[in-house]
């Protein structure tokens, strides 16, 4: 069973190096960008699916779904990198995904 990760406050965290602060800022920005784009691509896929009358395997539907999946995976990758920069340690992806509150980059 995977246990939730302890959330420490900013006061409890050691001072961050300038490189880690830059990584954290970059991954936060990219994670939010990919998350927003994934949401828009998912909405685009739903709209295409509705307009095509349920033709889920049409070329435009498959293309929109593929874009949403790629953007969603980039969102998870950037969020994971941001989580590692925030905690200052190399954790496992399963540990990161175990708590839904950790997904959105901070």
SVG drawing of the C-alpha trace seen along z (x, -y; Angstrom):
<svg xmlns="http://www.w3.org/2000/svg" viewBox="-25 -31 47 33">
<polyline fill="none" stroke="black" stroke-width="0.4" points="0.0,0.0 1.3,-3.4 1.3,-6.0 0.7,-9.7 3.7,-11.9 4.2,-14.1 3.6,-17.7 6.0,-20.1 5.4,-23.8 7.7,-26.3 9.3,-27.1 10.3,-23.4 12.1,-23.2 15.8,-23.9 16.9,-26.9 16.8,-26.1 19.7,-26.6 19.3,-29.0 19.5,-26.1 16.7,-24.2 14.6,-27.4 15.0,-27.9 14.0,-24.2 11.0,-24.6 9.9,-27.8 10.4,-26.3 8.6,-23.0 5.7,-24.9 5.2,-27.1 5.5,-24.3 3.3,-22.0 0.5,-24.6 0.9,-25.2 0.7,-21.5 -2.2,-21.0 -4.2,-23.8 -3.4,-22.6 -4.4,-19.1 -7.8,-20.4 -8.3,-22.3 -7.3,-19.4 -9.7,-17.1 -12.5,-19.6 -11.6,-19.8 -11.8,-16.0 -15.2,-16.0 -16.5,-18.7 -15.2,-16.7 -16.8,-13.6 -20.1,-15.3 -20.1,-16.9 -19.0,-13.7 -22.1,-11.9 -20.2,-9.4 -17.5,-8.4 -14.9,-7.8 -12.4,-6.3 -12.5,-9.2 -9.1,-10.7 -9.8,-14.0 -11.1,-12.3 -8.0,-10.0 -5.7,-13.0 -7.4,-15.1 -7.3,-12.3 -3.6,-11.6 -2.8,-15.3 -4.7,-15.3 -2.8,-12.1 0.6,-13.6 -0.1,-16.9 -1.4,-15.0 1.7,-12.9 3.8,-16.1 1.7,-17.6 2.5,-14.6 6.2,-14.6 6.6,-18.4 4.5,-18.0 6.7,-15.1 9.9,-17.1 8.3,-20.1 7.5,-17.8 11.1,-16.5 12.4,-20.1 10.0,-21.0 10.9,-18.1 14.6,-18.1 14.8,-14.4 14.4,-11.9 11.2,-10.0 9.3,-7.4 6.5,-8.3 4.1,-6.0 4.8,-8.0 4.1,-11.2 0.8,-9.9 -0.4,-8.4 -1.7,-11.7 -3.9,-13.8 -3.0,-17.0 0.5,-16.8 -0.4,-16.7 -0.8,-20.4 2.7,-22.1 3.4,-24.7"/>
</svg>
